[in-house]
Amino acid sequence: MLETFLDTIQTLWQQSAFCNITWQQGVMLLISFFLMYLAIVKQYEPMLMLPIAFGMALTNLPGAGLYHPEFFMTTNIPYAEVLHDGGILDVLYLGVKCGIFPPLIFLGIGCMTDFGPLIANPKSFFLGAAAQGGIFFTFLGACALSATGLVDFSLAEAASIGIIGGADGPTAIWLTSKLAPGLLGSIAVAAYSYMALVPVIQPPIMKALTTKKERSIKMGMLRSVSKTEKIIFPIAVTIIVAFIVPSAAPLVGMLMLGNLFKESGVVDRLVKTASGELMNIIVIMLGTTVGATATAANFLSIRTIMIVVLGLLAFCVGTACGVLLAKLMNKLSGGNINPLIGSAGVSAVPMAARVSQKVGQEADPTNFLLMHAMGPNVAGVIGSAVAAGALMAIFG
């Protein structure tokens, strides 16, 4: 009897994580704890960083069997096998892999976005487009890095790394899940980390590229935008974008559907659901499953370090491109455009616009740039989705 009991205890011990954990999994657990600290204590994008960090912990628990990356390493996903033999995170990850969760996030974002400043000042579209320069510059940088032999990135992986420069987490997740699923955890962590660090990263670049006189420029009041314009805008953008870059339709279409819900004024219940309960549910499932892709084999490599470095480069170049184009537009307009609003062209809404406002008020406390910066900011959301669609069309 005693011998049987001891054998049972020994079997349980041998099957426990204490006997099966590798040092790589231990390191990943420590990294997940650090990310939880950043989300909870430092409040770095906690809505997604916290579930990402916890998903990273879950996937690196030895023997838990919650996520199996081998199911998703081929283009032909064995759906029946995933549903029958997969863990809970395998099943939920189908929502990412099939491109369902990110567009639904965009639906909620659309319900909370006011495109009025962009409609009132259409020139903001150019600033939103310019800020996407970081995406393509970093794509070329990743390709050049691969050419040196230091690290090997395919063209599809380079495109996924570049999209970090759009400062749009759902877009980065959507594109990476299609082009480079093995890099999803690393790219998601980098993207959301830099989005949280917008107030730290952007001001030095903005100040370095502008003079105090330029930062003190006051801009006039934006014109009033009619309800009719706000209703026509999402419909027109969807049609135009879908005709030019059809692969961007899932993101842009859902973004504009949510905005049409908001501006129509006749479906308040749908607006509340899409921007509230539905979005919260999707955020939980999206964040946890994206974190689950950060297995030790995928995350602990020189590739992850290079992704972090290139992601920072993408973000910095995108900010600089927006500011430089705004400086040019200021010259052409006779000094009526504050170059600081160009930095808001990255689609970290509304944080990037608030940074433009903050830096502008440091130069002149009476300056008010927030609404002017919101134009490029929301234009950046559209721009990053279009850029992702273009990369998907080329490399997908």
N, C-alpha and C positions, 0 to 999 in steps of 0.2 A: 504493500500500500504506500509506504513512504517512498519507495523507489519510483513508483509510478508518478507520485506527486512531484518528486524532484525532476523526473524526465519532462514532465509538463512545464515546469518552471524553466528548465533549460531550453526547451523548444520555444517558449514564448520569448525568452531573452534573445535567442539566436535570430528570431524573426523581427525583433524590435529595431527601431531606427538606431539605437545606440550601437548595435553591432554592424550595421550596414551603411552608415553615413560615411561619405567620402569627404576629404578635406575641401574639395571644390564645392560640395553642397553646403558645408559649414560656412565657407566664405560667402556664398550666395545668401544664406540666412542672415549673416551679419550685414550685408549690403541692404537687404530688405528692411532690417531693423533701422538702419540709418535713414532710409527713405521714409519710413514711418515717422521717424523723429522730425525730418524736414517738413512732412505734411502736417503733423500735429503741433509741434512746437513753433516752427518757423512759418507755418501756414503757406508753404509753397504749393500752389495749385492743389489744395487738399481734396477737392471733389473727385479728382481722378488720381492724384498721386497716392492717396491712401489705399484705394482698392488695387492699384497697380502693385504697390509694395507688398500688400498682403497676398495677392495672387502669386507674386514672386516667391514668397515664403511657402505657400501651399505646394507649388510645383517642385520645390526642392526638398520636400519632406520624403525621406527614403521609404519606399514601399507603399506610399499612400495611393499611388495609381490614379491620381486625379487628372493628369494630363499626359498624353502620349504624342510627342512631336512627330513620330514616325508616320502617324496617320495623315499628316498634312504636308509631307515633304514631296509629294508627287502632285501633278496637275489633276489626276483622276482620284478624287477623294473617295475612299471606301465608306460611303455614308452608312450602309447597313452595318458594317463592322463597328463604326464609331458609335452608332446608337445602341448596338448590342453589347459590345465589349468595352467601350470607352468610359472614362470617368466623367463626373459632372462638368468639369472644365472643358473636356473634349467636346461634349455636346453643346455647351454654351459658345465655344469658340467657332462653331459653324456660323453663328451670327456675324462674326468678324470676317471669316474666310469667304462667306457668300456675299459680303458687302452689304449687310443689312443694318448693323448697328451705327456706323458713322453717318449714313444719310438720315437716320432717325434723329441723331443728335443735331444735325443741320436743320431738321424740321423744327425742333425746339428753339434753336438759335434764331431761326427766321421769325418765330412768334415773338421774340424779345428784341428784335432789331428795328431801329427806326432809320430808314434810308432817306429821310427828309434832307439832312445836310448834304448827302451825295447828289440828290436830285436838284437841290438849290444851287449847287456848285459842281456841275458835271466835270470840270477840269480835275476834280479830285480823282477821277478814274485813272488819269495819267500817273498820279502819285502812287495810287494803289498798285498799278502795273509796274512802275519803276522799282518798288520795294521787293518785287518778286525776282529782281536781278540776282539776289543772293542765292536763289534756288539754282539757277543755271550756271552761275559762276562756280558754285561748290560742286555741281555735277562735273564740270570740267576739271576741277581740282581733284576730285576722287578718281577720275579717269587718269589724270597725270600721276597721281600717287601710285596707282596700280602699275603704270608703265615703269616706275622705278624699281618695282619688284619688292618693295618693302611690305606691301599688303596687297592682296588680290581682291579687287571688287569687280564684279561684272557690270555691264552697262545698266542693267536693271537695278542692281544694288546701289550704284552711284546715283541713279535718279531718285531712289528712295531716301538716300542720305541728304541729297540736295533739298528735298521738300521740307526738311526741318527749318530752312530759312524762311518759309512762309509763316512761321509762328502760329500754326493752326494744327492742334493735336489731332482732331478727328480726320482731317485731310491726310496728315502724315500716316495715321493708322490705316486708313482706307487704301492709300497707294502702296504702302509697304506690305500689307496683307496680300496684295495682288502680285507684286513684283519680287519681293524679297522677304518671305515669311520668316526665314531664319534670323533676320535682323530686327524683327518687330519689337521685341522687348527692349533692345538697346536704343533703337530710334525713338520709341515712345518715351522712355525715361529721359533721353536727351531733349526731346521736343518740349515736354512739359516742364523740365527743369529750367530751360532757357525762357520759356513763357513766363515762369514765375519770377525770373531774374530781369525782366524788362526794365524795372526802375533802376537796376544796377548797371546793366550793360549799355543801355541807350544814351543816357545823359553825357558821358564823356565823349562819345562819338559825335553827338549833336553839337556840343560846345566846341569841339576841335574843328568842325567844318563850317562854323558860322561865327560872325562877329557879334559883339554885344549890340551893336546898332541893328543888325539884322534880327536878332532875337527880340528886340524891343518893338518891332513893327506891329502896329495895331491894324487889325482887319475889320472892315465894316460889317454891319449886321447882314446875316443871310436873309434872302427873300423868303416870304411865306410860301409854303408848298401846299397845294390844294389836295383834297382827298382823292379827287379823280386821278391826279398825277401819281399819288401813292398806290392806287389800285392798278393803274396801267403798268407801272414800273416793273413789278415782279413778273407779270405776264410777258412783257416785252423782253426782259433780260433772259428769261427761260428760253424763249423761242430763238433769240439771237445766238445765245451761247450754244444751244443744242444744234443749231445749223452749222456753226463754225467748228465746235469741238464736241461732237456727240458723246464721247466718252466721259465728259464732265457733267452730263445731264443728271446722273443720280445724285450728286452733291448739290449742284446749283438748283436743280428742279425741286428738291425737297426744301432747300433753304428758302426759295421763293414761294413755295406752297405755304410754308409756315408764315411768311410775311404777308401773303395774300389773306390768309385767315385773319391775321391781326388787323390789317388795314380795311378789310371789308366791313368789319363791325357787326357782322350778322351771325358769327359762329363763336361766341365767347366761350362756350363749353369746350369746343375743340382747341381753342387757344390755351385755355387753362390746363387741359389734359396734356397737350403736346409739350408745353413749356414747363409743366409741373410733374405729375406722376409718371407719365411715359418717359420723359427725359431722365428723371431720377433713376428709374428702373434700368434703362439702357446704360446709363453711366456706371451703375454698379456692375452689370454684366460685362460691359466693354472693358472697364478698367481691370477687373479681376482676371479676365481671360487674356488680356494683353500682357499683364504681369506674369501669367503662367507660361508664356512663351520664353521668358528669360531663364531658361535652364542653364546649369553650369556649363554645359558643352557649348552653348551658343553665346553666353555672355562673357565668360572669362577668357578673353583672347585679345590680341593686339588689334583686331578689327573693331572691338568695342571702344578702345582708347581712341582710335582714329575717327570713329563715328562722333565721339564727344568733341574732339578737336574740330573736325569739319563742320559739325553742327553749329558750334560757336562762330566759326568763320562765316557760315551761311547767314546767321542772324546779324552779324556785324556788317557784312556787305549789303544785305537787304536794307538795313537802317541807313547806311551811307548813301545808297542809290536813291532812296526816297528824299533825303535831305538835299543831295546835289541837284536832283531835278527840280525841287522846290526853289533852290537858289536860282537856277536858270529861269524858271517861270517868274520869279520875282524881278529879275533883270528885264525880262521881256514885257512885264506888266507895268514897268515904271516904279517898282518898289512897293507894290500893294499886297504882296504875299509874304507871309512870315515863313522862312524856310523850315522852321521847327515842325510844321504840320506834316512835312514829308516823311518824317520818321514814323508817323502813325500809319503809314502804308502797310506795315506788317500787320497781320490780322489778329493780333492779340487784343481782342475787344473786351472792355473799353480801356484796358490798362495802358496801351500805347498812346491813346489820345490823352489820357490823364498825365502821362509823362510829358507830352508836348506842352500841356497847360502849365505844369509845374515848372519846367525849365523856362518857359516864357515869362512866368511871374517872378522868377528869380532875377531876370533882367529888368523887368518893369512890373511892380506889384499891381498896377492897374490894368495889365494886359489880360485879355480873356480869349483864349484860343480853343477852348474845349470843343465847341460846336463845329468850328472850322476843321479841327483835327478829326472829328468823327466822320467827316466825308471820306478822306483817304483811308481811315480805319475800316469802315464797312466795305469800301472798295477793295481793300486788301483781302477780305474774306472771299469775295467773288474772284479776285485775281489768283489767290492760292488754289482755289478749286479748279479754275480754268487751267492753271499751270499743271496741276496734278492730272487733269484729263488729257492734256497734251502729252505728258510723259507716258501716261497709260496707253495712249494711242500709238506712240512710237515704239515703246519697249514691252508692252503687254502681250 
